[in-house]
Amino acid sequence: MKKALLILTLSFAWAMTNAQVKFTEEIQRQVPGQGKIVLHQSSVINDLVNGIAPVRQPDTLKPVKKVTVPVVMTPQIEDTLLSDSSKLQPVGPRIRINGYRIQVYLGGNTGKSKAEAQMMKARVKSYFSELPVYAGFQSPHWICRAGDFRTYEEASEYLHKMRETGRFDEAVIIKSKINVRE
């Protein structure tokens, strides 16, 4: 009895799904006295319009597992860190104060100027990796500025170093809001 009921239910479900007319087939059906519609579209679009769920391929990428590596502080590493304190960043919240930056590029408002500002940023980074470099749009110009100097004298020292390379002859010091750590 259960088998007969199951077979009857399955055959009814099969008949209902096959008897269902797809939307794209319905609009392309020719009716006497009316025009004819012909659709040219991919099967993916056809399935989407007709409410057929697309078959998803299984994801081939597996999630990356995070690995933490313990760092052992040896006396040699500790001495190196303490002796080269210029590379250590101050800890604390970052604040914006009045200071100075070195402007190495001032362009127009075109895509070409944007690309030149980004190239200048990369050039400054290649010569002075320790300096923060900012390239961005300040209406109506694309600019590239380097450094976060609290005093004019600090900025002047770096400007002199930049001009010595021969690559930043048009660089100038400007007043600006700078990023510092407390």
Rosetta blueprint (number, residue, H / E / L):
1 M L
2 K H
3 K H
4 A H
5 L H
6 L H
7 I H
8 L H
9 T H
10 L H
11 S H
12 F H
13 A H
14 W H
15 A H
16 M H
17 T H
18 N H
19 A H
20 Q L
21 V L
22 K L
23 F H
24 T H
25 E H
26 E H
27 I H
28 Q H
29 R L
30 Q L
31 V L
32 P L
33 G L
34 Q L
35 G L
36 K L
37 I L
38 V L
39 L L
40 H L
41 Q L
42 S L
43 S H
44 V H
45 I H
46 N H
47 D H
48 L H
49 V H
50 N L
51 G L
52 I L
53 A L
54 P L
55 V L
56 R L
57 Q L
58 P L
59 D L
60 T L
61 L L
62 K L
63 P L
64 V L
65 K L
66 K L
67 V L
68 T L
69 V L
70 P L
71 V L
72 V L
73 M L
74 T L
75 P H
76 Q H
77 I H
78 E H
79 D H
80 T H
81 L H
82 L H
83 S H
84 D L
85 S H
86 S H
87 K H
88 L L
89 Q L
90 P L
91 V L
92 G L
93 P L
94 R E
95 I E
96 R E
97 I E
98 N E
99 G E
100 Y E
101 R E
102 I E
103 Q E
104 V E
105 Y E
106 L E
107 G L
108 G L
109 N L
110 T L
111 G H
112 K H
113 S H
114 K H
115 A H
116 E H
117 A H
118 Q H
119 M H
120 M H
121 K H
122 A H
123 R H
124 V H
125 K H
126 S H
127 Y H
128 F L
129 S L
130 E L
131 L L
132 P L
133 V E
134 Y E
135 A E
136 G E
137 F E
138 Q E
139 S L
140 P L
141 H E
142 W E
143 I E
144 C E
145 R E
146 A E
147 G E
148 D E
149 F E
150 R L
151 T L
152 Y H
153 E H
154 E H
155 A H
156 S H
157 E H
158 Y H
159 L H
160 H H
161 K H
162 M H
163 R H
164 E H
165 T H
166 G L
167 R L
168 F L
169 D L
170 E L
171 A L
172 V E
173 I E
174 I E
175 K E
176 S E
177 K E
178 I E
179 N E
180 V E
181 R E
182 E L
